[in-house]
């Protein structure tokens, strides 16, 4: 992400509409990613993103670089606790948000398609995108991000 770009994850408001939003400017997220407040916001954004993508707990854990036994950690993130102050974890979250941003740019008028993309089989990838990231780990996240950047023409 460039320093001036912003990532937005729409959330459903209490009435079911999509008016409520979680937003983080990437400049703040990069420069203060280690701060507790920034890590709380990142935890909220990534857990919301996982809900939109409808990922299993095992897939969520794998995307964050954790073993499947870290269900309690995921639950703490959903309750609003900050992400661990780990460079690997923060980098993974940054790539996940970058993937989300690319999908929103590629499918600006079809939010449901943008959210289904990670769990829909992709002919060019030969599998579901989430499976690429789970099986290949950090390199899989990078590969997905590069693929989407290429599709965007950047």
C-alpha positions as YAML, in Angstrom:
chain: A
units: angstrom
residues:
- id: 1
  name: UNK
  ca: [0.00, 0.00, 0.00]
- id: 2
  name: UNK
  ca: [1.11, 3.51, -0.63]
- id: 3
  name: UNK
  ca: [1.40, 5.89, 2.32]
- id: 4
  name: UNK
  ca: [-1.58, 7.97, 1.24]
- id: 5
  name: UNK
  ca: [-4.01, 5.10, 0.59]
- id: 6
  name: UNK
  ca: [-6.77, 4.00, 2.94]
- id: 7
  name: UNK
  ca: [-8.27, 0.55, 3.44]
- id: 8
  name: UNK
  ca: [-11.97, 0.41, 4.31]
- id: 9
  name: UNK
  ca: [-13.92, -2.63, 5.43]
- id: 10
  name: UNK
  ca: [-17.69, -2.09, 5.38]
- id: 11
  name: UNK
  ca: [-19.52, -3.52, 8.36]
- id: 12
  name: UNK
  ca: [-23.18, -4.14, 8.79]
- id: 13
  name: UNK
  ca: [-24.86, -1.61, 11.04]
- id: 14
  name: UNK
  ca: [-27.29, -2.79, 13.72]
- id: 15
  name: UNK
  ca: [-30.18, -2.38, 11.27]
- id: 16
  name: UNK
  ca: [-28.49, -4.71, 8.72]
- id: 17
  name: UNK
  ca: [-27.35, -1.95, 6.36]
- id: 18
  name: UNK
  ca: [-23.74, -1.44, 5.35]
- id: 19
  name: UNK
  ca: [-23.35, 2.08, 6.72]
- id: 20
  name: UNK
  ca: [-20.90, 1.39, 9.53]
- id: 21
  name: UNK
  ca: [-17.25, 1.29, 8.43]
- id: 22
  name: UNK
  ca: [-13.91, 0.36, 9.94]
- id: 23
  name: UNK
  ca: [-11.16, 2.42, 8.33]
- id: 24
  name: UNK
  ca: [-7.43, 2.68, 8.87]
- id: 25
  name: UNK
  ca: [-5.05, 4.89, 6.96]
- id: 26
  name: UNK
  ca: [-2.04, 2.86, 5.88]
- id: 27
  name: UNK
  ca: [0.38, 5.61, 6.90]
- id: 28
  name: UNK
  ca: [-0.86, 5.35, 10.50]
- id: 29
  name: UNK
  ca: [-0.94, 1.56, 10.36]
- id: 30
  name: UNK
  ca: [2.66, 1.36, 9.15]
- id: 31
  name: UNK
  ca: [4.21, 4.02, 11.32]
- id: 32
  name: UNK
  ca: [2.35, 3.04, 14.49]
- id: 33
  name: UNK
  ca: [1.65, -0.64, 13.84]
- id: 34
  name: UNK
  ca: [3.36, -1.52, 17.09]
- id: 35
  name: UNK
  ca: [1.16, 0.77, 19.19]
- id: 36
  name: UNK
  ca: [-1.57, -0.91, 21.20]
- id: 37
  name: UNK
  ca: [-4.33, 1.23, 19.67]
- id: 38
  name: UNK
  ca: [-3.20, 0.44, 16.12]
- id: 39
  name: UNK
  ca: [-3.02, -3.27, 16.91]
- id: 40
  name: UNK
  ca: [-6.55, -3.14, 18.37]
- id: 41
  name: UNK
  ca: [-7.83, -1.51, 15.16]
- id: 42
  name: UNK
  ca: [-5.98, -4.04, 13.00]
- id: 43
  name: UNK
  ca: [-7.44, -6.94, 15.03]
- id: 44
  name: UNK
  ca: [-10.93, -5.54, 14.54]
- id: 45
  name: UNK
  ca: [-10.38, -5.07, 10.81]
- id: 46
  name: UNK
  ca: [-8.89, -8.52, 10.16]
- id: 47
  name: UNK
  ca: [-11.53, -10.37, 12.20]
- id: 48
  name: UNK
  ca: [-14.27, -8.45, 10.37]
- id: 49
  name: UNK
  ca: [-12.61, -9.33, 7.08]
- id: 50
  name: UNK
  ca: [-12.50, -13.02, 8.05]
- id: 51
  name: UNK
  ca: [-16.23, -12.89, 8.81]
- id: 52
  name: UNK
  ca: [-16.96, -11.35, 5.40]
- id: 53
  name: UNK
  ca: [-14.79, -13.99, 3.69]
- id: 54
  name: UNK
  ca: [-16.59, -16.70, 5.73]
- id: 55
  name: UNK
  ca: [-13.38, -18.51, 6.61]
- id: 56
  name: UNK
  ca: [-13.17, -21.42, 9.03]
- id: 57
  name: UNK
  ca: [-11.27, -21.00, 12.27]
- id: 58
  name: UNK
  ca: [-8.50, -23.25, 10.90]
- id: 59
  name: UNK
  ca: [-8.19, -21.05, 7.78]
- id: 60
  name: UNK
  ca: [-8.13, -17.88, 9.88]
- id: 61
  name: UNK
  ca: [-5.39, -19.29, 12.09]
- id: 62
  name: UNK
  ca: [-3.32, -20.40, 9.11]
- id: 63
  name: UNK
  ca: [-3.60, -17.00, 7.39]
- id: 64
  name: UNK
  ca: [-2.31, -15.36, 10.56]
- id: 65
  name: UNK
  ca: [0.56, -17.86, 10.80]
- id: 66
  name: UNK
  ca: [-0.80, -19.60, 13.88]
- id: 67
  name: UNK
  ca: [-1.43, -23.28, 14.49]
- id: 68
  name: UNK
  ca: [-5.04, -24.43, 14.53]
- id: 69
  name: UNK
  ca: [-4.85, -24.70, 18.31]
- id: 70
  name: UNK
  ca: [-4.95, -20.91, 18.67]
- id: 71
  name: UNK
  ca: [-8.75, -20.62, 18.77]
- id: 72
  name: UNK
  ca: [-8.55, -18.70, 22.04]
- id: 73
  name: UNK
  ca: [-6.21, -16.14, 20.45]
- id: 74
  name: UNK
  ca: [-8.66, -15.57, 17.58]
- id: 75
  name: UNK
  ca: [-11.49, -15.20, 20.09]
- id: 76
  name: UNK
  ca: [-9.48, -12.57, 22.00]
- id: 77
  name: UNK
  ca: [-8.91, -10.64, 18.77]
- id: 78
  name: UNK
  ca: [-12.66, -10.75, 18.05]
- id: 79
  name: UNK
  ca: [-13.35, -9.41, 21.56]
- id: 80
  name: UNK
  ca: [-11.15, -6.39, 20.87]
- id: 81
  name: UNK
  ca: [-7.77, -7.34, 22.27]
- id: 82
  name: UNK
  ca: [-4.79, -6.09, 20.26]
- id: 83
  name: UNK
  ca: [-2.85, -8.23, 17.82]
- id: 84
  name: UNK
  ca: [0.40, -9.59, 19.22]
- id: 85
  name: UNK
  ca: [3.33, -7.24, 18.61]
- id: 86
  name: UNK
  ca: [4.90, -9.61, 16.09]
- id: 87
  name: UNK
  ca: [6.45, -8.45, 12.83]
- id: 88
  name: UNK
  ca: [5.29, -11.63, 11.04]
- id: 89
  name: UNK
  ca: [1.70, -11.24, 12.25]
- id: 90
  name: UNK
  ca: [1.54, -7.54, 11.41]
- id: 91
  name: UNK
  ca: [3.00, -8.20, 7.94]
- id: 92
  name: UNK
  ca: [0.44, -10.94, 7.32]
- id: 93
  name: UNK
  ca: [-2.42, -8.66, 8.37]
- id: 94
  name: UNK
  ca: [-1.05, -5.93, 6.10]
- id: 95
  name: UNK
  ca: [-1.07, -8.34, 3.15]
- id: 96
  name: UNK
  ca: [-4.58, -9.56, 3.97]
- id: 97
  name: UNK
  ca: [-5.83, -5.96, 4.02]
- id: 98
  name: UNK
  ca: [-3.95, -5.33, 0.76]
- id: 99
  name: UNK
  ca: [-5.73, -8.32, -0.81]
- id: 100
  name: UNK
  ca: [-9.04, -6.93, 0.42]
- id: 101
  name: UNK
  ca: [-8.25, -3.52, -1.03]
- id: 102
  name: UNK
  ca: [-7.36, -5.00, -4.42]
- id: 103
  name: UNK
  ca: [-10.58, -7.00, -4.48]
- id: 104
  name: UNK
  ca: [-12.60, -3.88, -3.70]
- id: 105
  name: UNK
  ca: [-10.87, -2.06, -6.57]
- id: 106
  name: UNK
  ca: [-11.37, -4.97, -8.98]
- id: 107
  name: UNK
  ca: [-15.05, -5.45, -8.05]
- id: 108
  name: UNK
  ca: [-16.24, -1.96, -7.04]
- id: 109
  name: UNK
  ca: [-19.91, -2.65, -7.79]
- id: 110
  name: UNK
  ca: [-20.13, -6.20, -6.46]
- id: 111
  name: UNK
  ca: [-19.13, -6.37, -2.81]
- id: 112
  name: UNK
  ca: [-20.44, -9.92, -2.46]
- id: 113
  name: UNK
  ca: [-18.16, -11.10, -5.29]
- id: 114
  name: UNK
  ca: [-15.21, -9.37, -3.63]
- id: 115
  name: UNK
  ca: [-15.96, -11.24, -0.39]
- id: 116
  name: UNK
  ca: [-16.57, -14.61, -2.12]
- id: 117
  name: UNK
  ca: [-13.36, -14.43, -4.19]
- id: 118
  name: UNK
  ca: [-11.13, -15.95, -1.50]
- id: 119
  name: UNK
  ca: [-13.32, -19.06, -1.15]
- id: 120
  name: UNK
  ca: [-14.33, -19.55, -4.79]
- id: 121
  name: UNK
  ca: [-12.28, -21.92, -6.97]
- id: 122
  name: UNK
  ca: [-10.05, -19.97, -9.36]
- id: 123
  name: UNK
  ca: [-9.13, -21.59, -12.70]
- id: 124
  name: UNK
  ca: [-5.84, -19.73, -13.02]
- id: 125
  name: UNK
  ca: [-4.75, -20.68, -9.49]
- id: 126
  name: UNK
  ca: [-6.07, -24.24, -9.79]
- id: 127
  name: UNK
  ca: [-7.75, -24.01, -6.38]
- id: 128
  name: UNK
  ca: [-9.42, -21.56, -4.03]
- id: 129
  name: UNK
  ca: [-7.25, -18.51, -3.26]
- id: 130
  name: UNK
  ca: [-7.51, -19.17, 0.48]
- id: 131
  name: UNK
  ca: [-6.04, -22.65, -0.11]
- id: 132
  name: UNK
  ca: [-3.02, -21.10, -1.84]
- id: 133
  name: UNK
  ca: [-2.39, -18.92, 1.22]
- id: 134
  name: UNK
  ca: [-3.01, -21.72, 3.72]
- id: 135
  name: UNK
  ca: [-0.81, -24.26, 1.92]
- id: 136
  name: UNK
  ca: [2.03, -21.89, 1.04]
- id: 137
  name: UNK
  ca: [1.92, -19.68, 4.13]
- id: 138
  name: UNK
  ca: [3.41, -16.21, 3.95]
- id: 139
  name: UNK
  ca: [4.63, -16.81, 0.39]
- id: 140
  name: UNK
  ca: [1.06, -17.73, -0.58]
- id: 141
  name: UNK
  ca: [-0.22, -14.41, 0.75]
- id: 142
  name: UNK
  ca: [2.45, -12.61, -1.25]
- id: 143
  name: UNK
  ca: [1.58, -14.61, -4.38]
- id: 144
  name: UNK
  ca: [-2.12, -13.70, -4.05]
- id: 145
  name: UNK
  ca: [-1.30, -10.06, -3.53]
- id: 146
  name: UNK
  ca: [1.01, -9.99, -6.57]
- id: 147
  name: UNK
  ca: [-1.64, -11.78, -8.65]
- id: 148
  name: UNK
  ca: [-4.30, -9.22, -7.70]
- id: 149
  name: UNK
  ca: [-1.90, -6.33, -8.26]
- id: 150
  name: UNK
  ca: [-1.21, -7.72, -11.73]
- id: 151
  name: UNK
  ca: [-4.95, -8.02, -12.42]
- id: 152
  name: UNK
  ca: [-5.36, -4.39, -11.31]
- id: 153
  name: UNK
  ca: [-2.58, -3.34, -13.69]
- id: 154
  name: UNK
  ca: [-0.29, -2.02, -10.97]
...
